[in-house]
Amino acid sequence: MPETVMDKLVSLAKRRGFVFQSSEIYGGLGSVWDYGPLGVELKKNIKERWWRSMVHEREDIEGLDAAILMHPKVWEASGHIAGFTDPLVDCKQCKNRFRADDPRIKGTPGQPDAQCPVCGTRGSLTPARQFNLMFKTFMGPVEEAAAVTYLRPETAQGIYVNYLNVLQSSRQKIPFGIAQIGKAFRNEITPGNFIFRTREFEQMEMQFFVKPGTEGEWFEFWRAERMKWLQGLGVRPEKLRWHQHGKDELAHYATDAYDIEYEFPFGWQEFEGVHNRADFDLSNHQRASGKKLEYLDVATNERFLPYVVETSAGADRTALVVLCDAYREEEVEGEKRVVLQFKPSLAPLKAAVFPLVNKDGMPELARRLYDGLRGEFNVFYDDGGSIGRRYRRQDEAGTPFGITVDGQSTQDQTVTVRDRDTLKQERVAAPQLPAYLKAKLAG
Ligand code: GAP
């Protein structure tokens, strides 16, 4: 079978230290991935950008970091125990499991005509049954029903149960939001496509609490804001589109929802959503906990349960969008090169410093420059192999600038700076490098 773009990306991600399969030396753990030295920087850059735009740049949004483990009643009230399920079918022949809506299944599961997409047997698929996607665990030493709790399947619930705490401690007024970045877990039936659908992942979620009746305008506001933010990541706009959920697609908590989809090498798929959750969550938590969660508008003396507009993004899926969008295969001077054209501010490494050759004072000057830049920028030092090979390695890592110390550098303290995308080189005075990089990394 020919190598697909995803195969190439997965192997580049491993080769350059972006993403490794979890527990690889034991044969790997299904659909769980670890971020290597470059991957952790890329994901951190995305999360920091999100946090800055949501929390630091806005007066009306506060940050939160709630625990992954929550009271089990949270998941009853939120509807996740009853409703967070996928229909599942088993093949009695090959023992594989599938989502009942797997497009590869021919016929109706449970009927003699249904055909297993893996072993091809007819009539071997069981009727669909509901499978809850939450990971169960036990609090304390005894594995009994009373000790059951769950790994959160969305970070949003940590925000709802803290909504009054944040409101009162921050002295915000409605409309206001709470933002959070954290891990979520789902026991997906058919995970796959690298870091697209995994069992452990990170979400960047913001819940915006508004007065009932104003949720429509806030919904539109946040849709526009989120698209603007995504375009700011440097993602090609023609690869992004909206998809409004039909009635049958809406999650159990939503009255309206739009996905933002990206055209991945495996097709258009969602990686972020804006949801109108109305008062579904707060009213359920108010009822189940017996605690009043109403907001008092002191200006009008009105009491009401706020409505919620949610923006929910996956940090891993956004990282996959950025990786896929940056991936290019090009021909340069008759040679093939693979390059990740990240927006410079998102790139894991901002620059690499190279002595042209390992003699004549070049390594000493290059090391001095590298040490000087390291405090401010994530930079890399490389003196191994031909300069061409070193450039290629950094192209694959997506490093936007290559700083080379050559014979002239030791005479006049200038260096060449190679631009990853245009391949143009310019001479820059070594003391100007921090200001030069800062200007190029803005935005
Ligand atoms: N709080 C709303 C919520 O969780 P969702 O559409 O189920 O909504 C939000 O999830 C985002 O979380 C998705 O757009 C996706 O980016 C990410 N996500 C969900 N399930 C995932 C999985 N199994 N692997 C990786 N990311 C996932």
Residues whose N, C-alpha, C, O or C-beta is under 5 A from the ligand:
A	BS01	GAP	P153 E154 A156 R186 E188 I195 F196 R197 T198 R199 F201 Q203 E270 F271 E272 G273 S312 A313 G314 R317
